[in-house]
Amino acid sequence: MCFIDKDGNILVPKTVRPVMDYEPTILGEKKGSKKQYRHGNLHIREYDSFYSIHYDKIDPRIDPFGHILVDASKYLSGLILLSAFSDFLISRDK
């Protein structure tokens, strides 16, 4: 088993760490995982036989917008489009 995936996540077999005692979260892309956890800036995805772990520069629980800007910038354009569309709908109703 390779211990780093194509996205740079560290892969930890469950034989090494069978239980994850960190806070479950719904924040983040599941990418097929069974569960996700956060511990500080660590984002951990649980799969059947391993965990996938990466470090976020900004914790989305503390600064959601900063997290989108720095760690999840691929969602920024969608957020801007959604904001512009909501402004359009609000101004149209006036």
Contacts in CASP RR format, 6 or more apart in sequence:
PFRMAT RR
TARGET T0000
AUTHOR 0000-0000-0000
METHOD contacts of the structure
MODEL  1
MCFIDKDGNILVPKTVRPVMDYEPTILGEKKGSKKQYRHGNLHIREYDSF
YSIHYDKIDPRIDPFGHILVDASKYLSGLILLSAFSDFLISRDK
1 11 0 8 1.000
1 13 0 8 1.000
1 50 0 8 1.000
2 11 0 8 1.000
3 10 0 8 1.000
3 11 0 8 1.000
3 12 0 8 1.000
4 10 0 8 1.000
4 11 0 8 1.000
5 11 0 8 1.000
5 52 0 8 1.000
7 54 0 8 1.000
8 54 0 8 1.000
9 45 0 8 1.000
9 52 0 8 1.000
9 53 0 8 1.000
9 54 0 8 1.000
10 52 0 8 1.000
10 53 0 8 1.000
10 54 0 8 1.000
11 50 0 8 1.000
11 51 0 8 1.000
11 52 0 8 1.000
11 53 0 8 1.000
12 50 0 8 1.000
12 51 0 8 1.000
12 53 0 8 1.000
13 49 0 8 1.000
13 50 0 8 1.000
14 49 0 8 1.000
14 50 0 8 1.000
14 51 0 8 1.000
17 51 0 8 1.000
20 35 0 8 1.000
20 37 0 8 1.000
20 44 0 8 1.000
20 46 0 8 1.000
20 51 0 8 1.000
22 37 0 8 1.000
22 38 0 8 1.000
22 39 0 8 1.000
22 42 0 8 1.000
22 44 0 8 1.000
23 37 0 8 1.000
23 38 0 8 1.000
23 39 0 8 1.000
24 35 0 8 1.000
24 36 0 8 1.000
24 37 0 8 1.000
25 36 0 8 1.000
25 37 0 8 1.000
25 38 0 8 1.000
25 61 0 8 1.000
26 36 0 8 1.000
27 36 0 8 1.000
27 38 0 8 1.000
27 60 0 8 1.000
27 61 0 8 1.000
28 36 0 8 1.000
28 43 0 8 1.000
28 60 0 8 1.000
28 72 0 8 1.000
30 36 0 8 1.000
30 45 0 8 1.000
31 45 0 8 1.000
31 52 0 8 1.000
32 45 0 8 1.000
32 47 0 8 1.000
33 45 0 8 1.000
33 46 0 8 1.000
33 47 0 8 1.000
33 52 0 8 1.000
34 46 0 8 1.000
34 47 0 8 1.000
34 48 0 8 1.000
35 45 0 8 1.000
35 46 0 8 1.000
36 43 0 8 1.000
36 44 0 8 1.000
36 45 0 8 1.000
36 46 0 8 1.000
37 43 0 8 1.000
37 44 0 8 1.000
37 46 0 8 1.000
38 44 0 8 1.000
38 59 0 8 1.000
38 61 0 8 1.000
40 59 0 8 1.000
41 55 0 8 1.000
41 56 0 8 1.000
41 57 0 8 1.000
41 58 0 8 1.000
41 59 0 8 1.000
42 53 0 8 1.000
42 54 0 8 1.000
42 55 0 8 1.000
42 56 0 8 1.000
43 53 0 8 1.000
43 54 0 8 1.000
43 55 0 8 1.000
43 56 0 8 1.000
44 51 0 8 1.000
44 52 0 8 1.000
44 53 0 8 1.000
45 51 0 8 1.000
45 52 0 8 1.000
45 53 0 8 1.000
56 67 0 8 1.000
56 71 0 8 1.000
57 70 0 8 1.000
57 71 0 8 1.000
58 66 0 8 1.000
58 67 0 8 1.000
58 69 0 8 1.000
58 70 0 8 1.000
58 71 0 8 1.000
59 67 0 8 1.000
60 67 0 8 1.000
60 68 0 8 1.000
60 71 0 8 1.000
60 72 0 8 1.000
68 75 0 8 1.000
68 76 0 8 1.000
68 79 0 8 1.000
69 76 0 8 1.000
END
